[in-house]
Amino acid sequence: MKSSVIYDNLLKHEVKPSVQRMAIMDYMMTHFTHPSVDDIYNALSPKFPTLSRTTVYNTLKLFVEHGAVQMLTIDEHNACFDGNTELHAHFLCKKCGKIYDVPLQAEMARLIGDMIEGNEVTELHQYFKGVCKDCR
């Protein structure tokens, strides 16, 4: 992805760009596989030998705090991260472990907000679990 798009995305979320932050954000913006810290570290460490798992974790935590990525806890054993911050749910295949995005209507968040006395819903974490069509 163009470095200017990555740079602008970080600034939009009020994150100070650095080489490692830009590399991690680039990975998140081009890999929609809901990666874990280890996935990102293993992919980027050959290119960035000074990169550590701690740096990846802390950077992702910063991104989550600023709304640039979402942290998913759909799997009881691992946290994974999603660069898609639009409203959507997730499906976890209990056989292969793959996580799929499930589209949701923005209207759903507004309806839920109305049901909970007019509160504004800014995040919705909805997880479905089962067996994907490829594993069935």
VMD Tcl script that builds the backbone (N, CA, C; Angstrom):
set m [mol new atoms 408]
animate dup $m
set s [atomselect $m all]
$s set {name element resname resid chain x y z} {
  {N N MET 1 A 0.847 -1.173 0.000}
  {CA C MET 1 A 0.000 0.000 0.000}
  {C C MET 1 A 0.895 1.239 0.000}
  {N N LYS 2 A 0.428 2.322 -0.598}
  {CA C LYS 2 A 1.221 3.548 -0.664}
  {C C LYS 2 A 1.488 4.077 0.739}
  {N N SER 3 A 2.721 4.481 0.963}
  {CA C SER 3 A 3.100 4.955 2.289}
  {C C SER 3 A 2.327 6.211 2.690}
  {N N SER 4 A 1.915 7.030 1.728}
  {CA C SER 4 A 1.147 8.236 2.066}
  {C C SER 4 A -0.226 7.878 2.636}
  {N N VAL 5 A -0.837 6.811 2.140}
  {CA C VAL 5 A -2.141 6.371 2.645}
  {C C VAL 5 A -1.991 5.853 4.078}
  {N N ILE 6 A -0.945 5.087 4.314}
  {CA C ILE 6 A -0.681 4.553 5.652}
  {C C ILE 6 A -0.397 5.697 6.620}
  {N N TYR 7 A 0.469 6.617 6.202}
  {CA C TYR 7 A 0.833 7.775 7.013}
  {C C TYR 7 A -0.418 8.585 7.375}
  {N N ASP 8 A -1.245 8.876 6.377}
  {CA C ASP 8 A -2.470 9.652 6.604}
  {C C ASP 8 A -3.435 8.911 7.523}
  {N N ASN 9 A -3.507 7.601 7.391}
  {CA C ASN 9 A -4.387 6.814 8.251}
  {C C ASN 9 A -3.938 6.912 9.708}
  {N N LEU 10 A -2.644 6.835 9.948}
  {CA C LEU 10 A -2.133 6.982 11.313}
  {C C LEU 10 A -2.441 8.376 11.859}
  {N N LEU 11 A -2.204 9.405 11.067}
  {CA C LEU 11 A -2.490 10.766 11.514}
  {C C LEU 11 A -3.978 10.968 11.785}
  {N N LYS 12 A -4.816 10.375 10.935}
  {CA C LYS 12 A -6.271 10.475 11.121}
  {C C LYS 12 A -6.680 9.926 12.489}
  {N N HIS 13 A -5.974 8.909 12.950}
  {CA C HIS 13 A -6.277 8.297 14.246}
  {C C HIS 13 A -5.397 8.852 15.369}
  {N N GLU 14 A -4.701 9.954 15.061}
  {CA C GLU 14 A -3.857 10.656 16.040}
  {C C GLU 14 A -2.758 9.762 16.610}
  {N N VAL 15 A -2.158 8.976 15.721}
  {CA C VAL 15 A -1.012 8.132 16.069}
  {C C VAL 15 A 0.204 8.696 15.348}
  {N N LYS 16 A 1.262 8.971 16.105}
  {CA C LYS 16 A 2.490 9.512 15.517}
  {C C LYS 16 A 3.154 8.420 14.679}
  {N N PRO 17 A 3.337 8.667 13.387}
  {CA C PRO 17 A 3.945 7.649 12.520}
  {C C PRO 17 A 5.422 7.406 12.848}
  {N N SER 18 A 5.810 6.154 12.776}
  {CA C SER 18 A 7.213 5.741 12.831}
  {C C SER 18 A 7.353 4.634 11.793}
  {N N VAL 19 A 8.569 4.240 11.502}
  {CA C VAL 19 A 8.781 3.201 10.492}
  {C C VAL 19 A 8.068 1.913 10.903}
  {N N GLN 20 A 8.222 1.493 12.155}
  {CA C GLN 20 A 7.611 0.240 12.593}
  {C C GLN 20 A 6.088 0.351 12.660}
  {N N ARG 21 A 5.575 1.476 13.132}
  {CA C ARG 21 A 4.117 1.669 13.167}
  {C C ARG 21 A 3.540 1.643 11.766}
  {N N MET 22 A 4.241 2.278 10.823}
  {CA C MET 22 A 3.753 2.274 9.443}
  {C C MET 22 A 3.771 0.865 8.858}
  {N N ALA 23 A 4.790 0.078 9.180}
  {CA C ALA 23 A 4.858 -1.299 8.678}
  {C C ALA 23 A 3.723 -2.138 9.256}
  {N N ILE 24 A 3.447 -1.970 10.537}
  {CA C ILE 24 A 2.371 -2.736 11.175}
  {C C ILE 24 A 1.018 -2.293 10.628}
  {N N MET 25 A 0.825 -0.988 10.449}
  {CA C MET 25 A -0.446 -0.511 9.889}
  {C C MET 25 A -0.603 -0.973 8.444}
  {N N ASP 26 A 0.476 -0.960 7.673}
  {CA C ASP 26 A 0.427 -1.461 6.304}
  {C C ASP 26 A -0.032 -2.921 6.310}
  {N N TYR 27 A 0.522 -3.711 7.204}
  {CA C TYR 27 A 0.125 -5.122 7.297}
  {C C TYR 27 A -1.368 -5.226 7.607}
  {N N MET 28 A -1.830 -4.425 8.561}
  {CA C MET 28 A -3.247 -4.483 8.947}
  {C C MET 28 A -4.170 -4.032 7.814}
  {N N MET 29 A -3.695 -3.092 7.006}
  {CA C MET 29 A -4.529 -2.561 5.928}
  {C C MET 29 A -4.501 -3.427 4.673}
  {N N THR 30 A -3.583 -4.396 4.617}
  {CA C THR 30 A -3.478 -5.233 3.414}
  {C C THR 30 A -3.718 -6.717 3.687}
  {N N HIS 31 A -3.797 -7.104 4.931}
  {CA C HIS 31 A -4.036 -8.504 5.299}
  {C C HIS 31 A -5.299 -8.589 6.152}
  {N N PHE 32 A -6.362 -9.038 5.556}
  {CA C PHE 32 A -7.654 -9.091 6.240}
  {C C PHE 32 A -7.899 -10.487 6.806}
  {N N THR 33 A -6.871 -11.019 7.471}
  {CA C THR 33 A -6.907 -12.392 7.986}
  {C C THR 33 A -7.080 -12.444 9.491}
  {N N HIS 34 A -7.331 -11.281 10.135}
  {CA C HIS 34 A -7.472 -11.202 11.583}
  {C C HIS 34 A -6.228 -11.768 12.268}
  {N N PRO 35 A -5.059 -11.186 11.975}
  {CA C PRO 35 A -3.803 -11.746 12.471}
  {C C PRO 35 A -3.607 -11.569 13.978}
  {N N SER 36 A -2.796 -12.437 14.541}
  {CA C SER 36 A -2.365 -12.321 15.932}
  {C C SER 36 A -1.062 -11.523 15.973}
  {N N VAL 37 A -0.610 -11.208 17.174}
  {CA C VAL 37 A 0.684 -10.538 17.330}
  {C C VAL 37 A 1.777 -11.381 16.679}
  {N N ASP 38 A 1.756 -12.701 16.934}
  {CA C ASP 38 A 2.775 -13.583 16.353}
  {C C ASP 38 A 2.733 -13.596 14.831}
  {N N ASP 39 A 1.528 -13.587 14.253}
  {CA C ASP 39 A 1.408 -13.558 12.790}
  {C C ASP 39 A 2.100 -12.322 12.215}
  {N N ILE 40 A 1.828 -11.181 12.819}
  {CA C ILE 40 A 2.400 -9.927 12.334}
  {C C ILE 40 A 3.907 -9.916 12.560}
  {N N TYR 41 A 4.327 -10.326 13.741}
  {CA C TYR 41 A 5.762 -10.364 14.043}
  {C C TYR 41 A 6.500 -11.269 13.055}
  {N N ASN 42 A 5.982 -12.475 12.833}
  {CA C ASN 42 A 6.639 -13.426 11.920}
  {C C ASN 42 A 6.697 -12.898 10.493}
  {N N ALA 43 A 5.680 -12.158 10.084}
  {CA C ALA 43 A 5.670 -11.612 8.724}
  {C C ALA 43 A 6.634 -10.436 8.567}
  {N N LEU 44 A 6.775 -9.618 9.596}
  {CA C LEU 44 A 7.555 -8.392 9.470}
  {C C LEU 44 A 8.993 -8.490 9.967}
  {N N SER 45 A 9.276 -9.429 10.854}
  {CA C SER 45 A 10.615 -9.478 11.454}
  {C C SER 45 A 11.750 -9.724 10.448}
  {N N PRO 46 A 11.548 -10.481 9.364}
  {CA C PRO 46 A 12.654 -10.607 8.400}
  {C C PRO 46 A 13.068 -9.259 7.787}
  {N N LYS 47 A 12.115 -8.386 7.590}
  {CA C LYS 47 A 12.396 -7.075 7.007}
  {C C LYS 47 A 12.859 -6.067 8.070}
  {N N PHE 48 A 12.415 -6.288 9.322}
  {CA C PHE 48 A 12.750 -5.392 10.428}
  {C C PHE 48 A 13.384 -6.208 11.545}
  {N N PRO 49 A 14.682 -6.502 11.458}
  {CA C PRO 49 A 15.341 -7.383 12.439}
  {C C PRO 49 A 15.288 -6.876 13.879}
  {N N THR 50 A 15.117 -5.566 14.077}
  {CA C THR 50 A 15.051 -5.039 15.441}
  {C C THR 50 A 13.636 -5.068 16.018}
  {N N LEU 51 A 12.677 -5.486 15.222}
  {CA C LEU 51 A 11.290 -5.566 15.682}
  {C C LEU 51 A 11.145 -6.676 16.712}
  {N N SER 52 A 10.386 -6.398 17.772}
  {CA C SER 52 A 10.135 -7.411 18.797}
  {C C SER 52 A 8.634 -7.673 18.900}
  {N N ARG 53 A 8.286 -8.800 19.472}
  {CA C ARG 53 A 6.873 -9.106 19.713}
  {C C ARG 53 A 6.255 -8.051 20.626}
  {N N THR 54 A 7.025 -7.589 21.591}
  {CA C THR 54 A 6.532 -6.559 22.509}
  {C C THR 54 A 6.192 -5.277 21.756}
  {N N THR 55 A 7.023 -4.900 20.802}
  {CA C THR 55 A 6.747 -3.710 19.999}
  {C C THR 55 A 5.473 -3.893 19.186}
  {N N VAL 56 A 5.312 -5.068 18.589}
  {CA C VAL 56 A 4.091 -5.339 17.819}
  {C C VAL 56 A 2.878 -5.257 18.739}
  {N N TYR 57 A 2.956 -5.903 19.903}
  {CA C TYR 57 A 1.832 -5.880 20.851}
  {C C TYR 57 A 1.515 -4.447 21.282}
  {N N ASN 58 A 2.540 -3.697 21.688}
  {CA C ASN 58 A 2.316 -2.324 22.160}
  {C C ASN 58 A 1.782 -1.421 21.062}
  {N N THR 59 A 2.246 -1.629 19.838}
  {CA C THR 59 A 1.755 -0.841 18.712}
  {C C THR 59 A 0.292 -1.158 18.432}
  {N N LEU 60 A -0.058 -2.438 18.437}
  {CA C LEU 60 A -1.457 -2.817 18.220}
  {C C LEU 60 A -2.347 -2.284 19.340}
  {N N LYS 61 A -1.855 -2.324 20.559}
  {CA C LYS 61 A -2.610 -1.774 21.700}
  {C C LYS 61 A -2.855 -0.283 21.492}
  {N N LEU 62 A -1.827 0.444 21.035}
  {CA C LEU 62 A -1.965 1.865 20.727}
  {C C LEU 62 A -2.995 2.076 19.618}
  {N N PHE 63 A -2.925 1.264 18.570}
  {CA C PHE 63 A -3.888 1.364 17.466}
  {C C PHE 63 A -5.318 1.134 17.969}
  {N N VAL 64 A -5.496 0.153 18.838}
  {CA C VAL 64 A -6.829 -0.127 19.393}
  {C C VAL 64 A -7.319 1.069 20.205}
  {N N GLU 65 A -6.458 1.618 21.048}
  {CA C GLU 65 A -6.832 2.766 21.878}
  {C C GLU 65 A -7.250 3.969 21.043}
  {N N HIS 66 A -6.694 4.103 19.850}
  {CA C HIS 66 A -7.005 5.236 18.976}
  {C C HIS 66 A -8.036 4.892 17.902}
  {N N GLY 67 A -8.592 3.691 17.958}
  {CA C GLY 67 A -9.648 3.312 17.021}
  {C C GLY 67 A -9.176 2.981 15.622}
  {N N ALA 68 A -7.879 2.731 15.458}
  {CA C ALA 68 A -7.349 2.418 14.128}
  {C C ALA 68 A -7.524 0.954 13.765}
  {N N VAL 69 A -7.577 0.069 14.742}
  {CA C VAL 69 A -7.853 -1.358 14.549}
  {C C VAL 69 A -8.737 -1.835 15.699}
  {N N GLN 70 A -9.304 -3.011 15.525}
  {CA C GLN 70 A -10.103 -3.638 16.581}
  {C C GLN 70 A -9.364 -4.855 17.106}
  {N N MET 71 A -9.503 -5.099 18.404}
  {CA C MET 71 A -8.982 -6.332 18.975}
  {C C MET 71 A -10.146 -7.295 19.125}
  {N N LEU 72 A -9.950 -8.509 18.639}
  {CA C LEU 72 A -10.984 -9.541 18.732}
  {C C LEU 72 A -10.572 -10.573 19.773}
  {N N THR 73 A -11.528 -10.969 20.576}
  {CA C THR 73 A -11.286 -12.023 21.568}
  {C C THR 73 A -12.254 -13.175 21.324}
  {N N ILE 74 A -12.508 -13.445 20.069}
  {CA C ILE 74 A -13.430 -14.504 19.676}
  {C C ILE 74 A -12.874 -15.884 20.033}
  {N N ASP 75 A -11.546 -16.003 20.026}
  {CA C ASP 75 A -10.864 -17.245 20.360}
  {C C ASP 75 A -10.377 -17.127 21.797}
  {N N GLU 76 A -10.715 -18.075 22.644}
  {CA C GLU 76 A -10.370 -18.010 24.063}
  {C C GLU 76 A -8.864 -18.058 24.305}
  {N N HIS 77 A -8.092 -18.500 23.334}
  {CA C HIS 77 A -6.664 -18.705 23.522}
  {C C HIS 77 A -5.804 -17.561 23.000}
  {N N ASN 78 A -6.302 -16.817 22.024}
  {CA C ASN 78 A -5.494 -15.779 21.386}
  {C C ASN 78 A -6.330 -14.544 21.110}
  {N N ALA 79 A -5.682 -13.396 21.220}
  {CA C ALA 79 A -6.289 -12.167 20.731}
  {C C ALA 79 A -5.822 -12.002 19.290}
  {N N CYS 80 A -6.700 -11.515 18.449}
  {CA C CYS 80 A -6.305 -11.199 17.084}
  {C C CYS 80 A -6.823 -9.806 16.769}
  {N N PHE 81 A -6.395 -9.279 15.647}
  {CA C PHE 81 A -6.653 -7.882 15.350}
  {C C PHE 81 A -7.257 -7.740 13.964}
  {N N ASP 82 A -8.073 -6.710 13.815}
  {CA C ASP 82 A -8.807 -6.485 12.576}
  {C C ASP 82 A -8.614 -5.045 12.138}
  {N N GLY 83 A -8.106 -4.867 10.937}
  {CA C GLY 83 A -7.923 -3.539 10.382}
  {C C GLY 83 A -9.207 -2.914 9.877}
  {N N ASN 84 A -10.252 -3.702 9.765}
  {CA C ASN 84 A -11.554 -3.196 9.325}
  {C C ASN 84 A -12.298 -2.673 10.554}
  {N N THR 85 A -12.406 -1.362 10.677}
  {CA C THR 85 A -13.073 -0.776 11.835}
  {C C THR 85 A -14.531 -0.426 11.558}
  {N N GLU 86 A -15.007 -0.784 10.370}
  {CA C GLU 86 A -16.424 -0.586 10.064}
  {C C GLU 86 A -17.253 -1.568 10.899}
  {N N LEU 87 A -18.512 -1.247 11.097}
  {CA C LEU 87 A -19.407 -2.091 11.874}
  {C C LEU 87 A -19.586 -3.446 11.189}
  {N N HIS 88 A -19.191 -4.519 11.858}
  {CA C HIS 88 A -19.402 -5.867 11.337}
  {C C HIS 88 A -19.219 -6.875 12.469}
  {N N ALA 89 A -19.695 -8.078 12.258}
  {CA C ALA 89 A -19.552 -9.165 13.221}
  {C C ALA 89 A -18.503 -10.144 12.693}
  {N N HIS 90 A -18.256 -11.211 13.453}
  {CA C HIS 90 A -17.255 -12.208 13.063}
  {C C HIS 90 A -17.781 -13.624 13.280}
  {N N PHE 91 A -17.327 -14.515 12.414}
  {CA C PHE 91 A -17.646 -15.942 12.507}
  {C C PHE 91 A -16.335 -16.706 12.641}
  {N N LEU 92 A -16.243 -17.561 13.654}
  {CA C LEU 92 A -15.059 -18.394 13.878}
  {C C LEU 92 A -15.397 -19.839 13.552}
  {N N CYS 93 A -14.639 -20.429 12.633}
  {CA C CYS 93 A -14.793 -21.848 12.336}
  {C C CYS 93 A -14.075 -22.638 13.424}
  {N N LYS 94 A -14.805 -23.504 14.100}
  {CA C LYS 94 A -14.240 -24.288 15.202}
  {C C LYS 94 A -13.352 -25.426 14.717}
  {N N LYS 95 A -13.372 -25.695 13.400}
  {CA C LYS 95 A -12.513 -26.744 12.844}
  {C C LYS 95 A -11.176 -26.193 12.380}
  {N N CYS 96 A -11.211 -25.198 11.494}
  {CA C CYS 96 A -9.960 -24.692 10.908}
  {C C CYS 96 A -9.432 -23.445 11.618}
  {N N GLY 97 A -10.259 -22.800 12.421}
  {CA C GLY 97 A -9.833 -21.632 13.171}
  {C C GLY 97 A -9.881 -20.324 12.398}
  {N N LYS 98 A -10.315 -20.362 11.140}
  {CA C LYS 98 A -10.379 -19.142 10.336}
  {C C LYS 98 A -11.512 -18.246 10.835}
  {N N ILE 99 A -11.274 -16.942 10.783}
  {CA C ILE 99 A -12.283 -15.971 11.192}
  {C C ILE 99 A -12.752 -15.222 9.952}
  {N N TYR 100 A -14.061 -15.151 9.786}
  {CA C TYR 100 A -14.678 -14.474 8.648}
  {C C TYR 100 A -15.410 -13.232 9.125}
  {N N ASP 101 A -15.393 -12.166 8.312}
  {CA C ASP 101 A -16.208 -10.991 8.588}
  {C C ASP 101 A -17.652 -11.290 8.206}
  {N N VAL 102 A -18.585 -10.778 9.010}
  {CA C VAL 102 A -20.012 -10.904 8.744}
  {C C VAL 102 A -20.578 -9.485 8.686}
  {N N PRO 103 A -21.090 -9.071 7.530}
  {CA C PRO 103 A -21.588 -7.690 7.425}
  {C C PRO 103 A -22.801 -7.454 8.323}
  {N N LEU 104 A -22.869 -6.254 8.867}
  {CA C LEU 104 A -24.027 -5.827 9.659}
  {C C LEU 104 A -24.488 -4.468 9.146}
  {N N GLN 105 A -25.730 -4.190 9.299}
  {CA C GLN 105 A -26.268 -2.894 8.917}
  {C C GLN 105 A -26.003 -1.876 10.027}
  {N N ALA 106 A -25.649 -0.649 9.662}
  {CA C ALA 106 A -25.442 0.414 10.642}
  {C C ALA 106 A -26.734 0.667 11.425}
  {N N GLU 107 A -27.851 0.394 10.775}
  {CA C GLU 107 A -29.151 0.578 11.433}
  {C C GLU 107 A -29.255 -0.283 12.696}
  {N N MET 108 A -28.601 -1.451 12.682}
  {CA C MET 108 A -28.633 -2.339 13.835}
  {C C MET 108 A -28.056 -1.656 15.078}
  {N N ALA 109 A -26.950 -0.944 14.943}
  {CA C ALA 109 A -26.342 -0.237 16.067}
  {C C ALA 109 A -27.261 0.860 16.577}
  {N N ARG 110 A -27.929 1.563 15.650}
  {CA C ARG 110 A -28.865 2.609 16.085}
  {C C ARG 110 A -30.035 2.001 16.844}
  {N N LEU 111 A -30.551 0.878 16.359}
  {CA C LEU 111 A -31.665 0.223 17.057}
  {C C LEU 111 A -31.251 -0.241 18.447}
  {N N ILE 112 A -30.070 -0.799 18.546}
  {CA C ILE 112 A -29.574 -1.241 19.849}
  {C C ILE 112 A -29.414 -0.032 20.768}
  {N N GLY 113 A -28.892 1.074 20.249}
  {CA C GLY 113 A -28.769 2.297 21.035}
  {C C GLY 113 A -30.109 2.765 21.552}
  {N N ASP 114 A -31.144 2.688 20.719}
  {CA C ASP 114 A -32.490 3.057 21.152}
  {C C ASP 114 A -32.987 2.117 22.242}
  {N N MET 115 A -32.675 0.828 22.113}
  {CA C MET 115 A -33.136 -0.151 23.102}
  {C C MET 115 A -32.455 0.055 24.452}
  {N N ILE 116 A -31.266 0.643 24.447}
  {CA C ILE 116 A -30.580 0.858 25.724}
  {C C ILE 116 A -30.631 2.345 26.088}
  {N N GLU 117 A -31.831 2.890 25.923}
  {CA C GLU 117 A -32.187 4.225 26.382}
  {C C GLU 117 A -31.392 5.337 25.719}
  {N N GLY 118 A -31.222 5.248 24.425}
  {CA C GLY 118 A -30.641 6.334 23.670}
  {C C GLY 118 A -29.138 6.459 23.731}
  {N N ASN 119 A -28.453 5.513 24.320}
  {CA C ASN 119 A -26.998 5.558 24.335}
  {C C ASN 119 A -26.460 5.357 22.928}
  {N N GLU 120 A -25.363 5.993 22.608}
  {CA C GLU 120 A -24.753 5.848 21.291}
  {C C GLU 120 A -23.820 4.653 21.276}
  {N N VAL 121 A -24.078 3.721 20.388}
  {CA C VAL 121 A -23.234 2.548 20.245}
  {C C VAL 121 A -22.107 2.893 19.277}
  {N N THR 122 A -20.859 2.800 19.751}
  {CA C THR 122 A -19.712 3.066 18.878}
  {C C THR 122 A -18.955 1.781 18.549}
  {N N GLU 123 A -19.191 0.735 19.301}
  {CA C GLU 123 A -18.583 -0.574 19.030}
  {C C GLU 123 A -19.640 -1.640 19.255}
  {N N LEU 124 A -19.582 -2.664 18.442}
  {CA C LEU 124 A -20.461 -3.805 18.606}
  {C C LEU 124 A -19.631 -5.043 18.330}
  {N N HIS 125 A -19.484 -5.908 19.335}
  {CA C HIS 125 A -18.708 -7.129 19.175}
  {C C HIS 125 A -19.679 -8.304 19.191}
  {N N GLN 126 A -19.909 -8.831 18.023}
  {CA C GLN 126 A -20.809 -9.960 17.893}
  {C C GLN 126 A -20.051 -11.084 17.229}
  {N N TYR 127 A -20.024 -12.230 17.907}
  {CA C TYR 127 A -19.272 -13.371 17.418}
  {C C TYR 127 A -20.212 -14.550 17.184}
  {N N PHE 128 A -20.010 -15.209 16.077}
  {CA C PHE 128 A -20.705 -16.448 15.774}
  {C C PHE 128 A -19.638 -17.538 15.687}
  {N N LYS 129 A -19.954 -18.728 16.143}
  {CA C LYS 129 A -19.019 -19.835 16.067}
  {C C LYS 129 A -19.723 -21.040 15.479}
  {N N GLY 130 A -18.995 -21.824 14.721}
  {CA C GLY 130 A -19.547 -23.012 14.095}
  {C C GLY 130 A -18.517 -23.645 13.178}
  {N N VAL 131 A -18.995 -24.241 12.103}
  {CA C VAL 131 A -18.114 -24.893 11.131}
  {C C VAL 131 A -18.340 -24.194 9.796}
  {N N CYS 132 A -17.253 -23.722 9.200}
  {CA C CYS 132 A -17.370 -22.990 7.925}
  {C C CYS 132 A -17.757 -23.938 6.789}
  {N N LYS 133 A -18.183 -23.326 5.681}
  {CA C LYS 133 A -18.618 -24.113 4.530}
  {C C LYS 133 A -17.491 -24.956 3.948}
  {N N ASP 134 A -16.230 -24.483 4.057}
  {CA C ASP 134 A -15.106 -25.254 3.532}
  {C C ASP 134 A -14.822 -26.503 4.362}
  {N N CYS 135 A -15.108 -26.452 5.661}
  {CA C CYS 135 A -14.836 -27.590 6.561}
  {C C CYS 135 A -16.003 -28.571 6.683}
  {N N ARG 136 A -17.186 -28.158 6.238}
  {CA C ARG 136 A -18.363 -29.014 6.378}
  {C C ARG 136 A -18.294 -30.205 5.504}
}
mol reanalyze $m
mol bondsrecalc $m
mol representation Tube
mol addrep $m
